[in-house]
Amino acid sequence: METTVGSQGGLIQGLYDADFAPKSWVNDKDYATESYVNGAVVSGSAISVLIDVALQGTATTAQITQANQATSDVLDNLTANYVPRPADWNNSSSPDGLSSYVEEKVLAGPGIVRHPDDWNTYPSGNFGGLPPTLRSYTDGKLNEVQEGIQSYMKLRDYTVSASGNRTGETRIEFLRTAPNEQYGENECTDWKIGANSGCGFDIHRKGTHPTLGVIYNGTVLEFDQDGDVNCVKAGGLKINGNEVPTKTPLSQRLVLNNLFPIYPQHRQIMDSVSRQ
């Protein structure tokens, strides 16, 4: 290693050109002592305090657990009490949302019974004032029929058999039996009229004697759909108390009239025959 002045010329020149601070500048600086540095180091407990301060705006573990439970309760409630919108919601929910959707479905449903226009005319409750029910509406209608407020009544049964024939039956019963007795169970007969399954119309009666049993149980008059009327009971058809003769005795009387037009005694025989 060379130590001559010439060999160190470059180094000396570099030192000369360097921008060194004067000694006075260095002396003026306020340098930290070792004790200051040791006291300024953040301890582990101080760091924990700083972390707690930084986390004051976040939820605690208990709060997070409570929030998770509340979210779970909401989801359970939605699953139990709410249903998703049906696929055709957009097509049927305009303009009033659920109300329009239900109304559209009701109108399209073949098995839906709607409230009649006069539904609110028959409120429920002992003195009215409560919303109508099916019972209050039915009772109101029946009371109007009983009191003569209604001028007509319709009964309809359009049941169709497997062969395509109408077999519906409708009837009205006129009862003297108590509510706990069967039709015709009392001696004073019960009556009913109605359309039968054969497209005819019948008048029927039934009465039951306490000791003799059933007095009569059957049709009194039958009206066929072609207009024929049949009195089922023999000799049961009378006009002003006089029995209307049937076809066979009347024919016999006509024959006797032709055979015995003069003799009164023969007419007596003829009359007795016609009444048998």
GIJOCOR-V685396 format. One record per residue. N is the residue number from 1. RES is the residue in one small letter. PSI is psi in radians with two decimals (NA if undefined). OMEGA is omega in whole degrees, -180 to 180 (none if undefined). D_CENTER is the distance of its C-alpha to the mean C-alpha in Angstrom with 1 decimal. Layout:
n=(N/N)
res=(RES/RES)
psi=(PSI/PSI)
omega=(OMEGA/OMEGA)
d_center=(D_CENTER/D_CENTER)
//
This chain:
n=(1/2/3/4/5/6/7/8/9/10/11/12/13/14/15/16/17/18/19/20/21/22/23/24/25/26/27/28/29/30/31/32/33/34/35/36/37/38/39/40/41/42/43/44/45/46/47/48/49/50/51/52/53/54/55/56/57/58/59/60/61/62/63/64/65/66/67/68/69/70/71/72/73/74/75/76/77/78/79/80/81/82/83/84/85/86/87/88/89/90/91/92/93/94/95/96/97/98/99/100/101/102/103/104/105/106/107/108/109/110/111/112/113/114/115/116/117/118/119/120/121/122/123/124/125/126/127/128/129/130/131/132/133/134/135/136/137/138/139/140/141/142/143/144/145/146/147/148/149/150/151/152/153/154/155/156/157/158/159/160/161/162/163/164/165/166/167/168/169/170/171/172/173/174/175/176/177/178/179/180/181/182/183/184/185/186/187/188/189/190/191/192/193/194/195/196/197/198/199/200/201/202/203/204/205/206/207/208/209/210/211/212/213/214/215/216/217/218/219/220/221/222/223/224/225/226/227/228/229/230/231/232/233/234/235/236/237/238/239/240/241/242/243/244/245/246/247/248/249/250/251/252/253/254/255/256/257/258/259/260/261/262/263/264/265/266/267/268/269/270/271/272/273/274/275/276)
res=(m/e/t/t/v/g/s/q/g/g/l/i/q/g/l/y/d/a/d/f/a/p/k/s/w/v/n/d/k/d/y/a/t/e/s/y/v/n/g/a/v/v/s/g/s/a/i/s/v/l/i/d/v/a/l/q/g/t/a/t/t/a/q/i/t/q/a/n/q/a/t/s/d/v/l/d/n/l/t/a/n/y/v/p/r/p/a/d/w/n/n/s/s/s/p/d/g/l/s/s/y/v/e/e/k/v/l/a/g/p/g/i/v/r/h/p/d/d/w/n/t/y/p/s/g/n/f/g/g/l/p/p/t/l/r/s/y/t/d/g/k/l/n/e/v/q/e/g/i/q/s/y/m/k/l/r/d/y/t/v/s/a/s/g/n/r/t/g/e/t/r/i/e/f/l/r/t/a/p/n/e/q/y/g/e/n/e/c/t/d/w/k/i/g/a/n/s/g/c/g/f/d/i/h/r/k/g/t/h/p/t/l/g/v/i/y/n/g/t/v/l/e/f/d/q/d/g/d/v/n/c/v/k/a/g/g/l/k/i/n/g/n/e/v/p/t/k/t/p/l/s/q/r/l/v/l/n/n/l/f/p/i/y/p/q/h/r/q/i/m/d/s/v/s/r/q)
psi=(2.26/2.46/0.31/2.81/-0.62/-0.67/-0.37/0.20/-0.73/-0.72/-0.73/-0.73/-0.66/-0.74/-0.63/-0.71/-0.33/2.60/1.31/2.51/2.53/2.84/-0.64/-0.60/-0.72/-0.72/-0.50/-0.25/2.57/1.55/2.55/2.40/2.95/-0.71/-0.59/-0.75/-0.75/-0.65/-0.41/-0.16/2.28/2.20/2.94/-0.70/-0.63/-0.66/-0.71/-0.71/-0.72/-0.68/-0.72/-0.71/-0.70/-0.49/0.13/-0.46/0.00/2.87/2.65/3.01/-0.71/-0.71/-0.69/-0.72/-0.74/-0.71/-0.70/-0.69/-0.71/-0.72/-0.72/-0.68/-0.72/-0.76/-0.69/-0.71/-0.71/-0.72/-0.67/-0.60/-0.06/2.64/2.62/2.73/2.40/2.88/-0.52/0.39/-0.83/-0.47/-0.41/0.03/0.04/2.43/-0.06/0.41/-2.24/-0.70/-0.78/-0.66/-0.81/-0.75/-0.72/-0.73/-0.66/-0.77/-0.56/-0.20/2.21/-0.35/0.38/2.30/2.12/2.71/2.34/2.88/-0.52/0.43/-0.78/-0.07/-0.30/1.29/2.81/3.13/2.74/-0.62/0.42/-2.88/-0.26/2.77/2.54/2.63/2.96/-0.64/-0.82/-0.62/-0.78/-0.79/-0.71/-0.74/-0.76/-0.65/-0.64/-0.65/-0.77/-0.64/0.03/0.22/-0.67/2.40/-0.06/2.85/2.44/2.38/2.31/2.34/1.81/0.72/2.45/2.35/3.05/-0.47/0.00/0.09/2.55/2.18/0.31/2.60/2.38/2.60/2.77/2.29/2.45/1.80/2.47/-0.09/2.73/2.84/-0.47/0.11/2.68/2.84/2.20/0.28/-0.30/2.80/-0.64/2.04/2.60/2.62/2.64/2.53/2.56/2.88/2.30/3.06/-0.19/0.36/0.26/-3.05/2.31/2.65/2.10/2.58/2.73/2.37/2.63/2.14/2.53/-0.58/-0.58/-0.24/-2.66/2.13/-0.86/2.43/1.69/-3.11/2.38/-0.86/2.44/2.27/1.98/2.79/-0.30/0.02/-0.16/2.52/2.27/2.11/1.92/-0.69/2.21/2.23/0.21/-0.15/2.09/2.68/2.05/0.68/-0.14/2.30/2.34/2.13/2.59/3.08/-0.74/-0.90/-0.59/-0.67/-0.71/-0.67/-0.68/-0.66/-0.79/-0.62/-0.65/-0.60/-0.68/1.25/-0.23/-0.67/2.12/-0.65/-0.59/-0.55/-0.61/-0.72/-0.76/-0.75/-0.67/-0.61/-0.71/-0.37/-0.09/NA)
omega=(-178/-179/-178/180/180/-179/-178/-176/-179/-180/-180/179/179/178/-179/-178/-176/-178/-178/176/178/-178/-179/180/179/-178/-178/-177/-178/-177/179/176/179/180/180/180/-180/179/-178/180/-178/-179/179/180/179/178/179/178/180/179/179/178/-178/-177/-179/-180/-180/-177/175/179/178/179/178/178/179/178/178/179/178/178/179/179/178/179/178/180/177/-179/-175/-169/-178/178/178/178/179/-176/-178/-178/-177/-178/-171/-174/-179/7/-169/175/-175/-180/179/-179/180/-180/179/-180/179/-180/-178/-176/-179/-176/-177/175/-178/175/175/-176/-178/-177/-176/179/-174/180/178/-177/-178/-180/-177/177/178/-179/180/172/178/179/-178/179/-179/179/180/179/-180/178/179/176/-178/-177/177/179/178/-178/179/178/-180/171/-176/172/-177/176/-179/179/180/179/177/-179/176/-177/-178/179/175/-179/172/-179/176/-166/169/177/178/-179/-180/179/178/177/178/-176/-179/-180/175/-166/169/-179/171/175/180/177/-178/-177/179/178/177/-179/-173/167/-171/176/177/176/-177/179/-177/-178/-177/-179/-176/178/-180/179/-180/-179/177/177/177/177/179/-178/178/178/179/178/-178/173/-171/-176/179/-180/-176/-178/-178/174/-179/179/-179/-178/177/-177/176/-173/-175/177/180/177/178/180/178/178/180/177/179/-178/-175/-177/-170/-165/-179/-178/178/176/177/177/-179/-178/-180/179/-175/-179/-179/none)
d_center=(112.7/114.8/115.6/117.8/117.1/116.7/114.0/112.0/112.4/108.9/107.3/109.4/108.5/104.8/105.0/106.9/104.2/101.3/99.6/100.1/99.1/102.0/102.5/101.8/98.3/97.6/99.0/96.8/93.5/91.5/90.9/88.5/90.3/89.2/88.0/85.8/84.2/83.5/81.9/79.8/78.1/74.4/73.9/70.9/69.6/69.8/67.8/65.0/65.0/64.7/61.8/59.9/60.6/59.3/56.1/55.3/52.7/50.7/48.2/49.4/48.2/46.2/44.6/43.8/42.2/40.1/39.0/38.1/36.0/34.1/33.4/32.2/29.8/28.3/27.8/26.2/23.8/22.9/22.4/20.2/18.1/18.3/17.6/20.0/19.5/18.6/21.6/20.7/20.1/23.3/22.7/19.4/19.6/22.5/23.4/21.0/19.7/16.1/15.3/17.0/15.4/11.7/13.1/15.0/12.3/10.2/13.6/14.4/11.5/12.8/9.9/8.0/8.9/10.2/12.0/15.5/18.4/19.7/16.7/18.7/21.6/20.4/20.0/19.6/22.5/25.9/27.3/24.2/23.8/20.3/17.0/15.9/13.6/12.9/16.1/18.2/17.3/18.2/21.3/22.4/22.4/24.2/26.7/27.6/28.4/30.4/32.3/33.0/31.2/29.3/31.8/29.8/27.0/25.5/24.6/23.4/23.1/23.9/23.8/26.2/28.5/29.6/32.6/30.6/31.5/29.3/29.1/26.5/27.6/27.1/29.1/29.9/31.6/34.3/34.7/37.5/36.4/34.9/31.3/32.4/34.5/33.7/34.2/38.0/38.9/41.2/44.6/43.5/41.6/37.9/37.3/34.5/34.4/32.2/32.1/32.7/31.8/35.2/34.5/36.7/36.3/37.6/38.7/38.6/40.0/40.4/42.5/43.7/47.1/47.5/50.4/50.6/47.0/45.0/47.0/45.2/41.9/41.5/41.2/43.7/43.2/41.8/41.1/41.1/39.5/43.1/43.9/46.0/45.8/46.7/47.9/47.4/49.7/53.4/55.2/52.0/52.4/54.7/55.7/57.1/57.6/59.5/58.2/57.5/59.5/57.9/59.2/61.6/63.5/63.7/65.3/67.8/68.7/69.5/71.7/73.6/74.0/75.7/77.8/78.9/78.8/81.7/81.7/79.6/79.7/78.1/75.3/74.7/74.2/71.9/69.7/69.5/68.5/65.8/64.2/64.0)
//
